[in-house]
Amino acid sequence: MRHGGWVGRSGLALGLGFLYLPIAMLVAYSFNRSRLVTIWGGFSTHWYAELASDDKFRDAALTSLEIGVMAATLALIIGTCAGLAMDRFPRFRGRALFGFMLMAPLVVPEVILGLSLLLLFVAAQQLTGWPASRGIATVTIAHATFASCFVAVLVRSQLASFDRSLEDAALDLGARPLRVLWSITLPGISPALVSGWLLAFTMSLDDLVVASFVSGPSATTLPMAVYSSVRIGVTPEINALASLFLMVVLALVAGAAWMAVRQERRRLTMPQTP
């Protein structure tokens, strides 16, 4: 037992080190005084000040945040509706095709997805005149397209364990279906909604391939700006930028975890119905 426990702890330590040690080194070298990222020149916050005065990265970061919030919100709405439809309507014409189309963006390579969306926007522009140019709107639609699939999967899995008797009781008491959806169903699956929004937001911030196809000169996202910079060479300024976004993501994840724990405690303290 002791040998097995030692092996398990060692494997866990190696796994965590493999995952998080490079991130820790990136954060540490963001405070490097030297311009060379592989040589430690002393502690300094110089690169954070340089990053604050860099218009290219600042504009790209604001663009990515704007697109991420809009794409995550749109993906949450579409994915929630799709998850509800797949869970609450087990039989309807075209259900198999709808389920296939819902899961397709999960397995389609990003290059093919980006190219297909580009062709769609070009065809729409020729037929209707919209979009006039590729920019924030096209990137937002593209990100919401593939992110909504992940939201739908989370919502559908949460609905599988949802207590439908609460909805039936509310309907028996005279509540309208829309009121039941807003007051009972959505709060009951709020962990999946929060997780889905955060996942969609993170995927939007992280995307490079799809955005490269559907963006224009006025919508340079942060991954595109970083990629164009690291082709010349990695600088501590890139490390500082990655560290800041890492702190933002950690804050969002911590907030989501706190909400999930609060929701679970509230559920456990509620009186159980016989």
C-alpha positions as CSV (number, residue, x, y, z in Angstrom):
1,M,0.0,0.0,0.0
2,R,2.8,2.4,0.8
3,H,4.6,1.6,-2.4
4,G,1.4,2.2,-4.4
5,G,0.7,5.4,-2.6
6,W,4.2,6.6,-3.3
7,V,3.9,5.8,-7.0
8,G,0.5,7.5,-7.2
9,R,1.8,10.7,-5.5
10,S,4.8,10.7,-7.8
11,G,2.7,10.3,-10.9
12,L,0.4,13.1,-9.7
13,A,3.4,15.4,-9.0
14,L,4.9,14.7,-12.5
15,G,1.5,15.3,-14.2
16,L,0.9,18.6,-12.4
17,G,4.5,19.7,-13.0
18,F,4.2,18.9,-16.7
19,L,1.0,20.9,-16.9
20,Y,1.8,23.9,-14.7
21,L,5.6,24.3,-14.5
22,P,5.8,25.9,-18.0
23,I,3.1,28.4,-17.0
24,A,4.9,29.2,-13.7
25,M,8.1,29.8,-15.7
26,L,6.3,32.1,-18.1
27,V,4.9,34.1,-15.2
28,A,8.4,34.2,-13.5
29,Y,10.2,35.4,-16.7
30,S,7.6,38.1,-17.2
31,F,9.4,39.9,-14.4
32,N,12.8,39.4,-16.0
33,R,14.8,42.5,-16.4
34,S,16.7,41.1,-19.4
35,R,15.3,41.2,-22.9
36,L,16.5,37.7,-23.4
37,V,13.7,35.4,-22.1
38,T,16.1,32.5,-21.4
39,I,18.6,34.5,-19.3
40,W,17.5,35.9,-15.9
41,G,18.7,39.5,-15.4
42,G,17.0,40.3,-12.1
43,F,13.5,41.2,-11.0
44,S,11.8,44.1,-12.8
45,T,8.3,45.2,-13.8
46,H,9.7,47.0,-16.8
47,W,7.9,44.8,-19.3
48,Y,4.5,45.4,-17.8
49,A,5.1,49.1,-18.2
50,E,6.2,48.6,-21.8
51,L,3.0,46.5,-22.4
52,A,0.8,49.3,-21.0
53,S,2.2,51.7,-23.6
54,D,2.0,49.3,-26.5
55,D,-1.0,50.4,-28.6
56,K,-0.9,47.3,-30.8
57,F,-1.3,44.8,-28.0
58,R,-3.7,47.0,-26.1
59,D,-6.0,47.4,-29.1
60,A,-5.8,43.7,-29.9
61,A,-6.6,42.8,-26.3
62,L,-9.6,45.1,-26.2
63,T,-10.8,43.6,-29.5
64,S,-10.4,40.1,-28.2
65,L,-12.3,40.9,-25.0
66,E,-15.1,42.6,-27.0
67,I,-15.4,39.6,-29.3
68,G,-15.1,37.1,-26.5
69,V,-17.9,38.6,-24.5
70,M,-20.3,38.9,-27.4
71,A,-19.4,35.5,-28.9
72,A,-19.8,33.8,-25.5
73,T,-23.2,35.4,-24.8
74,L,-24.4,34.5,-28.3
75,A,-23.1,31.0,-27.9
76,L,-24.8,30.7,-24.5
77,I,-28.2,31.6,-26.0
78,I,-27.9,29.3,-29.0
79,G,-26.3,26.5,-27.1
80,T,-28.9,26.6,-24.3
81,C,-31.8,26.5,-26.8
82,A,-30.2,23.6,-28.7
83,G,-29.5,21.7,-25.5
84,L,-33.1,22.2,-24.3
85,A,-34.4,21.1,-27.7
86,M,-32.3,17.9,-27.7
87,D,-33.3,17.0,-24.1
88,R,-37.0,18.0,-24.0
89,F,-38.0,16.8,-27.5
90,P,-36.8,13.3,-27.9
91,R,-38.8,12.8,-31.1
92,F,-39.1,15.3,-33.9
93,R,-38.5,15.2,-37.6
94,G,-34.9,15.8,-38.4
95,R,-33.7,15.2,-34.9
96,A,-30.8,13.0,-36.0
97,L,-29.7,15.5,-38.6
98,F,-30.0,18.3,-36.1
99,G,-27.9,16.4,-33.6
100,F,-25.2,15.6,-36.2
101,M,-25.1,19.3,-37.3
102,L,-24.8,20.3,-33.6
103,M,-21.9,18.0,-33.0
104,A,-20.1,18.5,-36.3
105,P,-18.1,21.7,-35.3
106,L,-16.6,19.7,-32.4
107,V,-14.8,17.3,-34.8
108,V,-14.3,19.4,-37.9
109,P,-10.7,20.8,-38.2
110,E,-10.5,24.5,-37.6
111,V,-9.0,25.1,-41.0
112,I,-12.0,23.6,-42.7
113,L,-14.4,25.4,-40.4
114,G,-12.7,28.8,-41.0
115,L,-12.6,28.3,-44.7
116,S,-16.3,27.3,-44.9
117,L,-17.3,30.4,-42.8
118,L,-15.2,32.6,-45.0
119,L,-17.0,31.2,-48.1
120,L,-20.3,31.8,-46.3
121,F,-19.5,35.4,-45.6
122,V,-18.3,36.0,-49.1
123,A,-21.5,34.5,-50.6
124,A,-23.7,36.5,-48.2
125,Q,-21.9,39.7,-49.2
126,Q,-22.5,39.0,-52.9
127,L,-26.2,38.2,-52.4
128,T,-27.3,40.6,-49.7
129,G,-24.4,43.1,-49.4
130,W,-23.8,42.0,-45.8
131,P,-21.2,42.0,-44.3
132,A,-19.7,45.0,-46.0
133,S,-16.3,43.9,-44.8
134,R,-14.9,41.2,-42.5
135,G,-14.4,42.5,-39.0
136,I,-15.6,42.1,-35.4
137,A,-19.1,41.0,-36.5
138,T,-17.8,38.1,-38.6
139,V,-15.3,37.0,-36.0
140,T,-18.0,37.0,-33.3
141,I,-20.4,34.9,-35.5
142,A,-17.6,32.5,-36.3
143,H,-16.6,32.1,-32.6
144,A,-20.2,31.7,-31.5
145,T,-20.7,29.0,-34.2
146,F,-18.3,26.5,-32.8
147,A,-18.6,27.6,-29.1
148,S,-22.3,27.0,-29.0
149,C,-21.8,23.3,-29.6
150,F,-19.8,23.0,-26.4
151,V,-22.5,25.0,-24.5
152,A,-25.2,22.6,-25.8
153,V,-23.3,19.6,-24.6
154,L,-22.9,21.0,-21.1
155,V,-26.5,22.1,-20.9
156,R,-27.8,18.8,-22.2
157,S,-25.7,16.8,-19.6
158,Q,-27.0,19.1,-16.8
159,L,-30.6,18.7,-17.9
160,A,-30.1,14.9,-17.8
161,S,-29.8,15.0,-14.0
162,F,-32.3,17.9,-13.5
163,D,-35.4,17.1,-11.3
164,R,-38.3,17.6,-13.7
165,S,-40.8,17.3,-10.8
166,L,-40.0,20.9,-9.9
167,E,-41.2,22.1,-13.3
168,D,-44.3,19.9,-13.1
169,A,-45.2,21.3,-9.7
170,A,-44.8,24.9,-10.9
171,L,-47.0,24.1,-13.9
172,D,-49.7,22.5,-11.7
173,L,-49.7,25.7,-9.6
174,G,-50.5,27.8,-12.6
175,A,-47.1,29.1,-13.8
176,R,-46.7,29.6,-17.5
177,P,-44.1,27.6,-19.3
178,L,-41.9,30.7,-20.0
179,R,-42.1,31.6,-16.3
180,V,-41.1,28.0,-15.3
181,L,-38.2,28.2,-17.7
182,W,-36.9,31.5,-16.4
183,S,-37.5,30.9,-12.7
184,I,-36.9,27.1,-12.3
185,T,-35.1,25.5,-15.2
186,L,-32.4,28.1,-15.9
187,P,-31.5,28.6,-12.3
188,G,-31.4,24.9,-11.8
189,I,-28.8,24.4,-14.6
190,S,-26.9,27.6,-13.8
191,P,-23.6,25.7,-13.2
192,A,-23.8,24.5,-16.8
193,L,-24.7,28.0,-18.1
194,V,-21.8,29.6,-16.2
195,S,-19.4,26.9,-17.3
196,G,-20.6,27.1,-20.9
197,W,-20.1,30.9,-21.0
198,L,-16.7,30.7,-19.5
199,L,-15.7,27.9,-21.9
200,A,-17.0,29.8,-24.9
201,F,-15.2,33.0,-23.7
202,T,-11.9,31.2,-23.3
203,M,-12.2,29.5,-26.6
204,S,-12.8,32.8,-28.3
205,L,-9.8,34.4,-26.6
206,D,-7.6,31.4,-27.6
207,D,-8.7,31.0,-31.3
208,L,-6.2,31.9,-34.0
209,V,-7.0,29.7,-37.0
210,V,-10.7,30.6,-37.5
211,A,-10.2,34.3,-36.8
212,S,-7.4,34.4,-39.3
213,F,-9.9,33.4,-42.0
214,V,-12.9,35.6,-41.1
215,S,-11.2,38.7,-39.7
216,G,-10.1,41.9,-41.5
217,P,-7.6,44.7,-40.9
218,S,-10.0,46.3,-38.4
219,A,-10.3,43.2,-36.2
220,T,-6.9,42.0,-35.2
221,T,-7.4,39.7,-32.2
222,L,-4.8,39.2,-29.5
223,P,-3.7,35.7,-30.7
224,M,-3.1,37.1,-34.1
225,A,-1.1,40.0,-32.7
226,V,0.9,37.6,-30.5
227,Y,1.5,35.2,-33.4
228,S,2.8,37.9,-35.6
229,S,5.2,39.1,-32.9
230,V,6.6,35.7,-31.8
231,R,7.5,35.0,-35.5
232,I,10.2,37.6,-35.0
233,G,11.2,36.5,-31.5
234,V,9.7,36.0,-28.0
235,T,10.2,38.9,-25.7
236,P,9.3,39.3,-22.0
237,E,6.6,41.6,-23.1
238,I,4.7,38.6,-24.5
239,N,5.3,36.8,-21.2
240,A,3.8,39.8,-19.3
241,L,0.8,39.8,-21.6
242,A,0.2,36.1,-21.1
243,S,0.5,36.5,-17.4
244,L,-2.1,39.2,-17.3
245,F,-4.6,37.1,-19.3
246,L,-3.8,34.2,-17.1
247,M,-4.8,36.2,-14.1
248,V,-8.1,37.2,-15.8
249,V,-8.9,33.6,-16.6
250,L,-8.1,32.4,-13.1
251,A,-10.3,35.1,-11.6
252,L,-13.2,34.0,-13.9
253,V,-12.7,30.3,-13.0
254,A,-12.5,31.1,-9.3
255,G,-15.7,33.1,-9.6
256,A,-17.4,30.3,-11.4
257,A,-16.2,27.8,-8.8
258,W,-17.5,30.0,-6.0
259,M,-20.9,30.2,-7.7
260,A,-21.0,26.4,-8.2
261,V,-20.2,25.8,-4.6
262,R,-22.8,28.3,-3.5
263,Q,-25.4,26.7,-5.7
264,E,-24.6,23.2,-4.3
265,R,-24.8,24.4,-0.7
266,R,-28.2,26.1,-1.4
267,R,-29.5,22.9,-3.0
268,L,-28.4,20.8,0.0
269,T,-30.0,23.1,2.4
270,M,-33.3,23.1,0.6
271,P,-36.0,20.9,2.2
272,Q,-36.4,17.6,0.3
273,T,-39.8,16.9,-1.2
274,P,-41.2,13.4,-0.4
